[in-house]
Amino acid sequence: MSKEQVLEQALGLDYEDRADLARRLLDGLEDLSPEEYEQAWLEVAVRRAEELRSGKAKGIPVEEVLRDAGSRLG
């Protein structure tokens, strides 16, 4: 079964089952070695950089992020 098929089935679960599945998947990440953890974050960073370069994702100016954070924190 492919990752996409698993995801499709998981998204078909009700809210509580999806939350339980997400929690269990995240708990499984706690068993990563420091090297595996670093590699996982590197893959995320590379993917996000590519999304920005390709235009699939849009960056937010730091001023806007700080203004939003300031308004949320009061």
PDB file of N, CA, C, O and CB in Angstrom:
ATOM      1  N   MET A   1       0.850  -1.167   0.000  1.00  0.00           N
ATOM      2  CA  MET A   1       0.000   0.000   0.000  1.00  0.00           C
ATOM      3  C   MET A   1       0.899   1.234   0.000  1.00  0.00           C
ATOM      4  O   MET A   1       1.865   1.304   0.759  1.00  0.00           O
ATOM      5  CB  MET A   1      -0.969  -0.004   1.222  1.00  0.00           C
ATOM      6  N   SER A   2       0.578   2.201  -0.851  1.00  0.00           N
ATOM      7  CA  SER A   2       1.406   3.401  -0.946  1.00  0.00           C
ATOM      8  C   SER A   2       1.076   4.383   0.178  1.00  0.00           C
ATOM      9  O   SER A   2       0.044   4.280   0.840  1.00  0.00           O
ATOM     10  CB  SER A   2       1.215   4.075  -2.313  1.00  0.00           C
ATOM     11  N   LYS A   3       1.974   5.321   0.365  1.00  0.00           N
ATOM     12  CA  LYS A   3       1.765   6.361   1.366  1.00  0.00           C
ATOM     13  C   LYS A   3       0.494   7.151   1.057  1.00  0.00           C
ATOM     14  O   LYS A   3      -0.260   7.511   1.961  1.00  0.00           O
ATOM     15  CB  LYS A   3       2.981   7.303   1.429  1.00  0.00           C
ATOM     16  N   GLU A   4       0.268   7.416  -0.230  1.00  0.00           N
ATOM     17  CA  GLU A   4      -0.925   8.164  -0.621  1.00  0.00           C
ATOM     18  C   GLU A   4      -2.202   7.393  -0.297  1.00  0.00           C
ATOM     19  O   GLU A   4      -3.199   7.985   0.117  1.00  0.00           O
ATOM     20  CB  GLU A   4      -0.878   8.490  -2.111  1.00  0.00           C
ATOM     21  N   GLN A   5      -2.174   6.077  -0.483  1.00  0.00           N
ATOM     22  CA  GLN A   5      -3.344   5.258  -0.166  1.00  0.00           C
ATOM     23  C   GLN A   5      -3.604   5.237   1.340  1.00  0.00           C
ATOM     24  O   GLN A   5      -4.750   5.314   1.783  1.00  0.00           O
ATOM     25  CB  GLN A   5      -3.153   3.824  -0.691  1.00  0.00           C
ATOM     26  N   VAL A   6      -2.535   5.134   2.113  1.00  0.00           N
ATOM     27  CA  VAL A   6      -2.671   5.155   3.570  1.00  0.00           C
ATOM     28  C   VAL A   6      -3.250   6.500   4.010  1.00  0.00           C
ATOM     29  O   VAL A   6      -4.156   6.553   4.842  1.00  0.00           O
ATOM     30  CB  VAL A   6      -1.300   4.897   4.259  1.00  0.00           C
ATOM     31  N   LEU A   7      -2.719   7.586   3.441  1.00  0.00           N
ATOM     32  CA  LEU A   7      -3.208   8.918   3.783  1.00  0.00           C
ATOM     33  C   LEU A   7      -4.685   9.061   3.431  1.00  0.00           C
ATOM     34  O   LEU A   7      -5.468   9.576   4.229  1.00  0.00           O
ATOM     35  CB  LEU A   7      -2.386   9.993   3.061  1.00  0.00           C
ATOM     36  N   GLU A   8      -5.061   8.613   2.257  1.00  0.00           N
ATOM     37  CA  GLU A   8      -6.461   8.703   1.838  1.00  0.00           C
ATOM     38  C   GLU A   8      -7.375   7.964   2.809  1.00  0.00           C
ATOM     39  O   GLU A   8      -8.438   8.466   3.175  1.00  0.00           O
ATOM     40  CB  GLU A   8      -6.633   8.138   0.424  1.00  0.00           C
ATOM     41  N   GLN A   9      -6.960   6.777   3.223  1.00  0.00           N
ATOM     42  CA  GLN A   9      -7.764   6.010   4.178  1.00  0.00           C
ATOM     43  C   GLN A   9      -7.791   6.705   5.540  1.00  0.00           C
ATOM     44  O   GLN A   9      -8.835   6.765   6.189  1.00  0.00           O
ATOM     45  CB  GLN A   9      -7.210   4.576   4.321  1.00  0.00           C
ATOM     46  N   ALA A  10      -6.644   7.226   5.969  1.00  0.00           N
ATOM     47  CA  ALA A  10      -6.579   7.892   7.272  1.00  0.00           C
ATOM     48  C   ALA A  10      -7.475   9.122   7.295  1.00  0.00           C
ATOM     49  O   ALA A  10      -8.139   9.383   8.298  1.00  0.00           O
ATOM     50  CB  ALA A  10      -5.134   8.285   7.605  1.00  0.00           C
ATOM     51  N   LEU A  11      -7.500   9.873   6.213  1.00  0.00           N
ATOM     52  CA  LEU A  11      -8.338  11.067   6.161  1.00  0.00           C
ATOM     53  C   LEU A  11      -9.825  10.729   6.159  1.00  0.00           C
ATOM     54  O   LEU A  11     -10.662  11.587   6.438  1.00  0.00           O
ATOM     55  CB  LEU A  11      -7.998  11.883   4.931  1.00  0.00           C
ATOM     56  N   GLY A  12     -10.148   9.493   5.849  1.00  0.00           N
ATOM     57  CA  GLY A  12     -11.534   9.054   5.887  1.00  0.00           C
ATOM     58  C   GLY A  12     -12.007   8.662   7.274  1.00  0.00           C
ATOM     59  O   GLY A  12     -13.194   8.405   7.474  1.00  0.00           O
ATOM     60  N   LEU A  13     -11.090   8.613   8.237  1.00  0.00           N
ATOM     61  CA  LEU A  13     -11.452   8.276   9.613  1.00  0.00           C
ATOM     62  C   LEU A  13     -12.155   9.444  10.282  1.00  0.00           C
ATOM     63  O   LEU A  13     -12.036  10.587   9.838  1.00  0.00           O
ATOM     64  CB  LEU A  13     -10.210   7.875  10.417  1.00  0.00           C
ATOM     65  N   ASP A  14     -12.886   9.158  11.347  1.00  0.00           N
ATOM     66  CA  ASP A  14     -13.499  10.252  12.094  1.00  0.00           C
ATOM     67  C   ASP A  14     -12.414  10.997  12.870  1.00  0.00           C
ATOM     68  O   ASP A  14     -11.277  10.538  12.980  1.00  0.00           O
ATOM     69  CB  ASP A  14     -14.605   9.722  13.057  1.00  0.00           C
ATOM     70  N   TYR A  15     -12.792  12.145  13.397  1.00  0.00           N
ATOM     71  CA  TYR A  15     -11.853  13.045  14.061  1.00  0.00           C
ATOM     72  C   TYR A  15     -11.044  12.358  15.166  1.00  0.00           C
ATOM     73  O   TYR A  15      -9.822  12.492  15.217  1.00  0.00           O
ATOM     74  CB  TYR A  15     -12.601  14.219  14.641  1.00  0.00           C
ATOM     75  N   GLU A  16     -11.720  11.630  16.041  1.00  0.00           N
ATOM     76  CA  GLU A  16     -11.021  11.003  17.169  1.00  0.00           C
ATOM     77  C   GLU A  16     -10.011   9.967  16.696  1.00  0.00           C
ATOM     78  O   GLU A  16      -8.907   9.891  17.235  1.00  0.00           O
ATOM     79  CB  GLU A  16     -12.024  10.351  18.119  1.00  0.00           C
ATOM     80  N   ASP A  17     -10.373   9.169  15.697  1.00  0.00           N
ATOM     81  CA  ASP A  17      -9.443   8.158  15.188  1.00  0.00           C
ATOM     82  C   ASP A  17      -8.262   8.807  14.477  1.00  0.00           C
ATOM     83  O   ASP A  17      -7.134   8.327  14.594  1.00  0.00           O
ATOM     84  CB  ASP A  17     -10.164   7.198  14.236  1.00  0.00           C
ATOM     85  N   ARG A  18      -8.507   9.905  13.731  1.00  0.00           N
ATOM     86  CA  ARG A  18      -7.396  10.617  13.083  1.00  0.00           C
ATOM     87  C   ARG A  18      -6.456  11.193  14.129  1.00  0.00           C
ATOM     88  O   ARG A  18      -5.237  11.115  13.979  1.00  0.00           O
ATOM     89  CB  ARG A  18      -7.925  11.744  12.166  1.00  0.00           C
ATOM     90  N   ALA A  19      -7.018  11.773  15.195  1.00  0.00           N
ATOM     91  CA  ALA A  19      -6.190  12.347  16.259  1.00  0.00           C
ATOM     92  C   ALA A  19      -5.362  11.255  16.937  1.00  0.00           C
ATOM     93  O   ALA A  19      -4.181  11.455  17.220  1.00  0.00           O
ATOM     94  CB  ALA A  19      -7.071  13.076  17.301  1.00  0.00           C
ATOM     95  N   ASP A  20      -5.977  10.109  17.195  1.00  0.00           N
ATOM     96  CA  ASP A  20      -5.260   9.001  17.824  1.00  0.00           C
ATOM     97  C   ASP A  20      -4.139   8.508  16.908  1.00  0.00           C
ATOM     98  O   ASP A  20      -3.027   8.246  17.365  1.00  0.00           O
ATOM     99  CB  ASP A  20      -6.231   7.844  18.160  1.00  0.00           C
ATOM    100  N   LEU A  21      -4.435   8.384  15.630  1.00  0.00           N
ATOM    101  CA  LEU A  21      -3.427   7.937  14.670  1.00  0.00           C
ATOM    102  C   LEU A  21      -2.270   8.937  14.606  1.00  0.00           C
ATOM    103  O   LEU A  21      -1.105   8.539  14.606  1.00  0.00           O
ATOM    104  CB  LEU A  21      -4.055   7.753  13.269  1.00  0.00           C
ATOM    105  N   ALA A  22      -2.586  10.223  14.552  1.00  0.00           N
ATOM    106  CA  ALA A  22      -1.541  11.250  14.501  1.00  0.00           C
ATOM    107  C   ALA A  22      -0.664  11.194  15.747  1.00  0.00           C
ATOM    108  O   ALA A  22       0.561  11.278  15.662  1.00  0.00           O
ATOM    109  CB  ALA A  22      -2.165  12.649  14.358  1.00  0.00           C
ATOM    110  N   ARG A  23      -1.307  11.050  16.906  1.00  0.00           N
ATOM    111  CA  ARG A  23      -0.559  10.973  18.163  1.00  0.00           C
ATOM    112  C   ARG A  23       0.384   9.765  18.153  1.00  0.00           C
ATOM    113  O   ARG A  23       1.540   9.874  18.562  1.00  0.00           O
ATOM    114  CB  ARG A  23      -1.529  10.886  19.367  1.00  0.00           C
ATOM    115  N   ARG A  24      -0.104   8.635  17.693  1.00  0.00           N
ATOM    116  CA  ARG A  24       0.727   7.431  17.676  1.00  0.00           C
ATOM    117  C   ARG A  24       1.868   7.550  16.677  1.00  0.00           C
ATOM    118  O   ARG A  24       2.970   7.068  16.937  1.00  0.00           O
ATOM    119  CB  ARG A  24      -0.120   6.211  17.348  1.00  0.00           C
ATOM    120  N   LEU A  25       1.616   8.190  15.533  1.00  0.00           N
ATOM    121  CA  LEU A  25       2.683   8.400  14.557  1.00  0.00           C
ATOM    122  C   LEU A  25       3.746   9.337  15.117  1.00  0.00           C
ATOM    123  O   LEU A  25       4.940   9.089  14.953  1.00  0.00           O
ATOM    124  CB  LEU A  25       2.112   8.965  13.247  1.00  0.00           C
ATOM    125  N   LEU A  26       3.325  10.401  15.770  1.00  0.00           N
ATOM    126  CA  LEU A  26       4.282  11.330  16.374  1.00  0.00           C
ATOM    127  C   LEU A  26       5.074  10.670  17.487  1.00  0.00           C
ATOM    128  O   LEU A  26       6.274  10.912  17.625  1.00  0.00           O
ATOM    129  CB  LEU A  26       3.563  12.557  16.913  1.00  0.00           C
ATOM    130  N   ASP A  27       4.414   9.837  18.282  1.00  0.00           N
ATOM    131  CA  ASP A  27       5.129   9.106  19.339  1.00  0.00           C
ATOM    132  C   ASP A  27       6.220   8.232  18.742  1.00  0.00           C
ATOM    133  O   ASP A  27       7.277   8.053  19.347  1.00  0.00           O
ATOM    134  CB  ASP A  27       4.154   8.241  20.160  1.00  0.00           C
ATOM    135  N   GLY A  28       5.970   7.692  17.562  1.00  0.00           N
ATOM    136  CA  GLY A  28       6.964   6.850  16.896  1.00  0.00           C
ATOM    137  C   GLY A  28       8.208   7.618  16.492  1.00  0.00           C
ATOM    138  O   GLY A  28       9.277   7.030  16.330  1.00  0.00           O
ATOM    139  N   LEU A  29       8.079   8.925  16.329  1.00  0.00           N
ATOM    140  CA  LEU A  29       9.238   9.735  15.969  1.00  0.00           C
ATOM    141  C   LEU A  29      10.175   9.942  17.148  1.00  0.00           C
ATOM    142  O   LEU A  29      11.339  10.292  16.955  1.00  0.00           O
ATOM    143  CB  LEU A  29       8.791  11.076  15.429  1.00  0.00           C
ATOM    144  N   GLU A  30       9.693   9.736  18.350  1.00  0.00           N
ATOM    145  CA  GLU A  30      10.532   9.914  19.526  1.00  0.00           C
ATOM    146  C   GLU A  30      11.636   8.866  19.600  1.00  0.00           C
ATOM    147  O   GLU A  30      12.612   9.038  20.331  1.00  0.00           O
ATOM    148  CB  GLU A  30       9.686   9.859  20.781  1.00  0.00           C
ATOM    149  N   ASP A  31      11.484   7.790  18.849  1.00  0.00           N
ATOM    150  CA  ASP A  31      12.478   6.723  18.860  1.00  0.00           C
ATOM    151  C   ASP A  31      13.603   6.957  17.857  1.00  0.00           C
ATOM    152  O   ASP A  31      14.488   6.113  17.716  1.00  0.00           O
ATOM    153  CB  ASP A  31      11.813   5.401  18.572  1.00  0.00           C
ATOM    154  N   LEU A  32      13.582   8.097  17.156  1.00  0.00           N
ATOM    155  CA  LEU A  32      14.617   8.369  16.172  1.00  0.00           C
ATOM    156  C   LEU A  32      15.956   8.665  16.849  1.00  0.00           C
ATOM    157  O   LEU A  32      16.013   9.259  17.926  1.00  0.00           O
ATOM    158  CB  LEU A  32      14.203   9.540  15.280  1.00  0.00           C
ATOM    159  N   SER A  33      17.021   8.239  16.191  1.00  0.00           N
ATOM    160  CA  SER A  33      18.356   8.598  16.664  1.00  0.00           C
ATOM    161  C   SER A  33      18.591  10.062  16.318  1.00  0.00           C
ATOM    162  O   SER A  33      17.880  10.618  15.482  1.00  0.00           O
ATOM    163  CB  SER A  33      19.462   7.678  16.030  1.00  0.00           C
ATOM    164  N   PRO A  34      19.575  10.692  16.947  1.00  0.00           N
ATOM    165  CA  PRO A  34      19.865  12.091  16.597  1.00  0.00           C
ATOM    166  C   PRO A  34      20.147  12.271  15.102  1.00  0.00           C
ATOM    167  O   PRO A  34      19.756  13.280  14.514  1.00  0.00           O
ATOM    168  CB  PRO A  34      21.059  12.593  17.407  1.00  0.00           C
ATOM    169  N   GLU A  35      20.819  11.306  14.493  1.00  0.00           N
ATOM    170  CA  GLU A  35      21.123  11.393  13.069  1.00  0.00           C
ATOM    171  C   GLU A  35      19.847  11.293  12.230  1.00  0.00           C
ATOM    172  O   GLU A  35      19.686  12.025  11.254  1.00  0.00           O
ATOM    173  CB  GLU A  35      22.111  10.291  12.667  1.00  0.00           C
ATOM    174  N   GLU A  36      18.939  10.384  12.610  1.00  0.00           N
ATOM    175  CA  GLU A  36      17.677  10.245  11.883  1.00  0.00           C
ATOM    176  C   GLU A  36      16.820  11.500  12.035  1.00  0.00           C
ATOM    177  O   GLU A  36      16.188  11.953  11.081  1.00  0.00           O
ATOM    178  CB  GLU A  36      16.904   9.013  12.380  1.00  0.00           C
ATOM    179  N   TYR A  37      16.811  12.047  13.234  1.00  0.00           N
ATOM    180  CA  TYR A  37      16.051  13.262  13.518  1.00  0.00           C
ATOM    181  C   TYR A  37      16.578  14.415  12.659  1.00  0.00           C
ATOM    182  O   TYR A  37      15.798  15.147  12.049  1.00  0.00           O
ATOM    183  CB  TYR A  37      16.133  13.621  15.027  1.00  0.00           C
ATOM    184  N   GLU A  38      17.887  14.570  12.616  1.00  0.00           N
ATOM    185  CA  GLU A  38      18.508  15.624  11.814  1.00  0.00           C
ATOM    186  C   GLU A  38      18.191  15.430  10.331  1.00  0.00           C
ATOM    187  O   GLU A  38      17.889  16.396   9.630  1.00  0.00           O
ATOM    188  CB  GLU A  38      20.035  15.644  12.034  1.00  0.00           C
ATOM    189  N   GLN A  39      18.257  14.191   9.854  1.00  0.00           N
ATOM    190  CA  GLN A  39      17.958  13.905   8.451  1.00  0.00           C
ATOM    191  C   GLN A  39      16.506  14.230   8.128  1.00  0.00           C
ATOM    192  O   GLN A  39      16.214  14.765   7.058  1.00  0.00           O
ATOM    193  CB  GLN A  39      18.254  12.437   8.128  1.00  0.00           C
ATOM    194  N   ALA A  40      15.604  13.916   9.031  1.00  0.00           N
ATOM    195  CA  ALA A  40      14.187  14.203   8.807  1.00  0.00           C
ATOM    196  C   ALA A  40      13.966  15.706   8.678  1.00  0.00           C
ATOM    197  O   ALA A  40      13.240  16.146   7.788  1.00  0.00           O
ATOM    198  CB  ALA A  40      13.326  13.631   9.953  1.00  0.00           C
ATOM    199  N   TRP A  41      14.585  16.504   9.558  1.00  0.00           N
ATOM    200  CA  TRP A  41      14.418  17.956   9.482  1.00  0.00           C
ATOM    201  C   TRP A  41      15.075  18.517   8.236  1.00  0.00           C
ATOM    202  O   TRP A  41      14.568  19.477   7.655  1.00  0.00           O
ATOM    203  CB  TRP A  41      14.996  18.628  10.723  1.00  0.00           C
ATOM    204  N   LEU A  42      16.189  17.943   7.814  1.00  0.00           N
ATOM    205  CA  LEU A  42      16.847  18.384   6.588  1.00  0.00           C
ATOM    206  C   LEU A  42      15.932  18.161   5.394  1.00  0.00           C
ATOM    207  O   LEU A  42      15.833  19.018   4.515  1.00  0.00           O
ATOM    208  CB  LEU A  42      18.183  17.643   6.388  1.00  0.00           C
ATOM    209  N   GLU A  43      15.265  17.017   5.361  1.00  0.00           N
ATOM    210  CA  GLU A  43      14.337  16.722   4.266  1.00  0.00           C
ATOM    211  C   GLU A  43      13.177  17.717   4.246  1.00  0.00           C
ATOM    212  O   GLU A  43      12.743  18.143   3.175  1.00  0.00           O
ATOM    213  CB  GLU A  43      13.799  15.288   4.392  1.00  0.00           C
ATOM    214  N   VAL A  44      12.679  18.084   5.414  1.00  0.00           N
ATOM    215  CA  VAL A  44      11.598  19.078   5.490  1.00  0.00           C
ATOM    216  C   VAL A  44      12.106  20.419   4.959  1.00  0.00           C
ATOM    217  O   VAL A  44      11.416  21.078   4.180  1.00  0.00           O
ATOM    218  CB  VAL A  44      11.077  19.230   6.959  1.00  0.00           C
ATOM    219  N   ALA A  45      13.291  20.821   5.371  1.00  0.00           N
ATOM    220  CA  ALA A  45      13.844  22.106   4.942  1.00  0.00           C
ATOM    221  C   ALA A  45      14.048  22.137   3.429  1.00  0.00           C
ATOM    222  O   ALA A  45      13.731  23.133   2.779  1.00  0.00           O
ATOM    223  CB  ALA A  45      15.173  22.382   5.658  1.00  0.00           C
ATOM    224  N   VAL A  46      14.571  21.059   2.874  1.00  0.00           N
ATOM    225  CA  VAL A  46      14.791  20.987   1.426  1.00  0.00           C
ATOM    226  C   VAL A  46      13.457  21.060   0.687  1.00  0.00           C
ATOM    227  O   VAL A  46      13.329  21.776  -0.306  1.00  0.00           O
ATOM    228  CB  VAL A  46      15.545  19.687   1.050  1.00  0.00           C
ATOM    229  N   ARG A  47      12.468  20.317   1.176  1.00  0.00           N
ATOM    230  CA  ARG A  47      11.149  20.323   0.535  1.00  0.00           C
ATOM    231  C   ARG A  47      10.522  21.713   0.579  1.00  0.00           C
ATOM    232  O   ARG A  47       9.971  22.179  -0.418  1.00  0.00           O
ATOM    233  CB  ARG A  47      10.220  19.307   1.214  1.00  0.00           C
ATOM    234  N   ARG A  48      10.606  22.372   1.730  1.00  0.00           N
ATOM    235  CA  ARG A  48      10.020  23.707   1.857  1.00  0.00           C
ATOM    236  C   ARG A  48      10.745  24.724   0.979  1.00  0.00           C
ATOM    237  O   ARG A  48      10.111  25.593   0.383  1.00  0.00           O
ATOM    238  CB  ARG A  48      10.053  24.161   3.316  1.00  0.00           C
ATOM    239  N   ALA A  49      12.053  24.618   0.900  1.00  0.00           N
ATOM    240  CA  ALA A  49      12.813  25.528   0.037  1.00  0.00           C
ATOM    241  C   ALA A  49      12.396  25.341  -1.417  1.00  0.00           C
ATOM    242  O   ALA A  49      12.251  26.320  -2.149  1.00  0.00           O
ATOM    243  CB  ALA A  49      14.334  25.293   0.194  1.00  0.00           C
ATOM    244  N   GLU A  50      12.204  24.108  -1.837  1.00  0.00           N
ATOM    245  CA  GLU A  50      11.774  23.832  -3.209  1.00  0.00           C
ATOM    246  C   GLU A  50      10.369  24.379  -3.458  1.00  0.00           C
ATOM    247  O   GLU A  50      10.092  24.905  -4.536  1.00  0.00           O
ATOM    248  CB  GLU A  50      11.813  22.318  -3.490  1.00  0.00           C
ATOM    249  N   GLU A  51       9.485  24.261  -2.475  1.00  0.00           N
ATOM    250  CA  GLU A  51       8.127  24.800  -2.617  1.00  0.00           C
ATOM    251  C   GLU A  51       8.170  26.320  -2.789  1.00  0.00           C
ATOM    252  O   GLU A  51       7.390  26.874  -3.564  1.00  0.00           O
ATOM    253  CB  GLU A  51       7.262  24.425  -1.388  1.00  0.00           C
ATOM    254  N   LEU A  52       9.063  26.991  -2.081  1.00  0.00           N
ATOM    255  CA  LEU A  52       9.210  28.434  -2.228  1.00  0.00           C
ATOM    256  C   LEU A  52       9.761  28.782  -3.604  1.00  0.00           C
ATOM    257  O   LEU A  52       9.262  29.694  -4.264  1.00  0.00           O
ATOM    258  CB  LEU A  52      10.122  28.996  -1.134  1.00  0.00           C
ATOM    259  N   ARG A  53      10.792  28.058  -4.039  1.00  0.00           N
ATOM    260  CA  ARG A  53      11.402  28.321  -5.350  1.00  0.00           C
ATOM    261  C   ARG A  53      10.422  28.102  -6.494  1.00  0.00           C
ATOM    262  O   ARG A  53      10.406  28.858  -7.465  1.00  0.00           O
ATOM    263  CB  ARG A  53      12.621  27.434  -5.548  1.00  0.00           C
ATOM    264  N   SER A  54       9.607  27.060  -6.370  1.00  0.00           N
ATOM    265  CA  SER A  54       8.686  26.717  -7.458  1.00  0.00           C
ATOM    266  C   SER A  54       7.426  27.576  -7.460  1.00  0.00           C
ATOM    267  O   SER A  54       6.667  27.562  -8.429  1.00  0.00           O
ATOM    268  CB  SER A  54       8.298  25.260  -7.361  1.00  0.00           C
ATOM    269  N   GLY A  55       7.202  28.318  -6.387  1.00  0.00           N
ATOM    270  CA  GLY A  55       6.000  29.127  -6.289  1.00  0.00           C
ATOM    271  C   GLY A  55       4.819  28.394  -5.683  1.00  0.00           C
ATOM    272  O   GLY A  55       3.739  28.966  -5.540  1.00  0.00           O
ATOM    273  N   LYS A  56       5.016  27.137  -5.328  1.00  0.00           N
ATOM    274  CA  LYS A  56       3.937  26.370  -4.699  1.00  0.00           C
ATOM    275  C   LYS A  56       3.587  26.935  -3.327  1.00  0.00           C
ATOM    276  O   LYS A  56       2.435  26.886  -2.898  1.00  0.00           O
ATOM    277  CB  LYS A  56       4.333  24.894  -4.573  1.00  0.00           C
ATOM    278  N   ALA A  57       4.587  27.466  -2.652  1.00  0.00           N
ATOM    279  CA  ALA A  57       4.381  28.102  -1.347  1.00  0.00           C
ATOM    280  C   ALA A  57       4.817  29.558  -1.458  1.00  0.00           C
ATOM    281  O   ALA A  57       5.655  29.906  -2.289  1.00  0.00           O
ATOM    282  CB  ALA A  57       5.176  27.358  -0.209  1.00  0.00           C
ATOM    283  N   LYS A  58       4.243  30.394  -0.618  1.00  0.00           N
ATOM    284  CA  LYS A  58       4.562  31.817  -0.634  1.00  0.00           C
ATOM    285  C   LYS A  58       5.128  32.218   0.725  1.00  0.00           C
ATOM    286  O   LYS A  58       4.578  31.856   1.765  1.00  0.00           O
ATOM    287  CB  LYS A  58       3.307  32.665  -0.983  1.00  0.00           C
ATOM    288  N   GLY A  59       6.207  32.954   0.712  1.00  0.00           N
ATOM    289  CA  GLY A  59       6.792  33.433   1.947  1.00  0.00           C
ATOM    290  C   GLY A  59       5.983  34.589   2.522  1.00  0.00           C
ATOM    291  O   GLY A  59       5.231  35.254   1.809  1.00  0.00           O
ATOM    292  N   ILE A  60       6.146  34.814   3.802  1.00  0.00           N
ATOM    293  CA  ILE A  60       5.480  35.919   4.488  1.00  0.00           C
ATOM    294  C   ILE A  60       6.569  36.841   5.016  1.00  0.00           C
ATOM    295  O   ILE A  60       7.480  36.386   5.707  1.00  0.00           O
ATOM    296  CB  ILE A  60       4.542  35.408   5.650  1.00  0.00           C
ATOM    297  N   PRO A  61       6.490  38.133   4.700  1.00  0.00           N
ATOM    298  CA  PRO A  61       7.518  39.068   5.191  1.00  0.00           C
ATOM    299  C   PRO A  61       7.597  39.049   6.714  1.00  0.00           C
ATOM    300  O   PRO A  61       6.577  38.950   7.396  1.00  0.00           O
ATOM    301  CB  PRO A  61       7.224  40.501   4.700  1.00  0.00           C
ATOM    302  N   VAL A  62       8.807  39.143   7.236  1.00  0.00           N
ATOM    303  CA  VAL A  62       9.025  39.061   8.673  1.00  0.00           C
ATOM    304  C   VAL A  62       8.248  40.135   9.421  1.00  0.00           C
ATOM    305  O   VAL A  62       7.778  39.906  10.536  1.00  0.00           O
ATOM    306  CB  VAL A  62      10.505  39.180   8.987  1.00  0.00           C
ATOM    307  N   GLU A  63       8.112  41.304   8.808  1.00  0.00           N
ATOM    308  CA  GLU A  63       7.361  42.384   9.459  1.00  0.00           C
ATOM    309  C   GLU A  63       5.914  41.954   9.700  1.00  0.00           C
ATOM    310  O   GLU A  63       5.344  42.220  10.758  1.00  0.00           O
ATOM    311  CB  GLU A  63       7.402  43.675   8.600  1.00  0.00           C
ATOM    312  N   GLU A  64       5.333  41.291   8.712  1.00  0.00           N
ATOM    313  CA  GLU A  64       3.953  40.823   8.841  1.00  0.00           C
ATOM    314  C   GLU A  64       3.838  39.747   9.921  1.00  0.00           C
ATOM    315  O   GLU A  64       2.889  39.749  10.705  1.00  0.00           O
ATOM    316  CB  GLU A  64       3.443  40.279   7.497  1.00  0.00           C
ATOM    317  N   VAL A  65       4.798  38.838   9.960  1.00  0.00           N
ATOM    318  CA  VAL A  65       4.792  37.774  10.973  1.00  0.00           C
ATOM    319  C   VAL A  65       4.888  38.376  12.368  1.00  0.00           C
ATOM    320  O   VAL A  65       4.144  37.988  13.268  1.00  0.00           O
ATOM    321  CB  VAL A  65       5.957  36.783  10.737  1.00  0.00           C
ATOM    322  N   LEU A  66       5.812  39.331  12.548  1.00  0.00           N
ATOM    323  CA  LEU A  66       5.989  39.963  13.849  1.00  0.00           C
ATOM    324  C   LEU A  66       4.756  40.773  14.261  1.00  0.00           C
ATOM    325  O   LEU A  66       4.360  40.754  15.427  1.00  0.00           O
ATOM    326  CB  LEU A  66       7.218  40.862  13.828  1.00  0.00           C
ATOM    327  N   ARG A  67       4.156  41.479  13.310  1.00  0.00           N
ATOM    328  CA  ARG A  67       2.944  42.251  13.600  1.00  0.00           C
ATOM    329  C   ARG A  67       1.810  41.321  14.021  1.00  0.00           C
ATOM    330  O   ARG A  67       1.092  41.601  14.981  1.00  0.00           O
ATOM    331  CB  ARG A  67       2.521  43.086  12.368  1.00  0.00           C
ATOM    332  N   ASP A  68       1.654  40.214  13.299  1.00  0.00           N
ATOM    333  CA  ASP A  68       0.608  39.243  13.637  1.00  0.00           C
ATOM    334  C   ASP A  68       0.868  38.637  15.018  1.00  0.00           C
ATOM    335  O   ASP A  68      -0.048  38.523  15.832  1.00  0.00           O
ATOM    336  CB  ASP A  68       0.535  38.125  12.567  1.00  0.00           C
ATOM    337  N   ALA A  69       2.119  38.250  15.277  1.00  0.00           N
ATOM    338  CA  ALA A  69       2.452  37.669  16.578  1.00  0.00           C
ATOM    339  C   ALA A  69       2.198  38.661  17.696  1.00  0.00           C
ATOM    340  O   ALA A  69       1.673  38.297  18.748  1.00  0.00           O
ATOM    341  CB  ALA A  69       3.908  37.213  16.606  1.00  0.00           C
ATOM    342  N   GLY A  70       2.569  39.917  17.471  1.00  0.00           N
ATOM    343  CA  GLY A  70       2.352  40.948  18.476  1.00  0.00           C
ATOM    344  C   GLY A  70       0.885  41.161  18.781  1.00  0.00           C
ATOM    345  O   GLY A  70       0.505  41.354  19.935  1.00  0.00           O
ATOM    346  N   SER A  71       0.054  41.125  17.737  1.00  0.00           N
ATOM    347  CA  SER A  71      -1.374  41.332  17.970  1.00  0.00           C
ATOM    348  C   SER A  71      -2.007  40.139  18.681  1.00  0.00           C
ATOM    349  O   SER A  71      -2.959  40.307  19.443  1.00  0.00           O
ATOM    350  CB  SER A  71      -2.091  41.590  16.649  1.00  0.00           C
ATOM    351  N   ARG A  72      -1.489  38.940  18.439  1.00  0.00           N
ATOM    352  CA  ARG A  72      -2.027  37.754  19.098  1.00  0.00           C
ATOM    353  C   ARG A  72      -1.601  37.687  20.570  1.00  0.00           C
ATOM    354  O   ARG A  72      -2.350  37.218  21.427  1.00  0.00           O
ATOM    355  CB  ARG A  72      -1.571  36.492  18.361  1.00  0.00           C
ATOM    356  N   LEU A  73      -0.398  38.161  20.838  1.00  0.00           N
ATOM    357  CA  LEU A  73       0.126  38.088  22.216  1.00  0.00           C
ATOM    358  C   LEU A  73      -0.333  39.266  23.060  1.00  0.00           C
ATOM    359  O   LEU A  73      -0.245  39.233  24.288  1.00  0.00           O
ATOM    360  CB  LEU A  73       1.654  38.037  22.201  1.00  0.00           C
ATOM    361  N   GLY A  74      -0.823  40.303  22.399  1.00  0.00           N
ATOM    362  CA  GLY A  74      -1.362  41.465  23.131  1.00  0.00           C
ATOM    363  C   GLY A  74      -0.292  42.365  23.539  1.00  0.00           C
ATOM    364  O   GLY A  74      -0.555  43.393  24.163  1.00  0.00           O
TER     365      GLY A  74
END
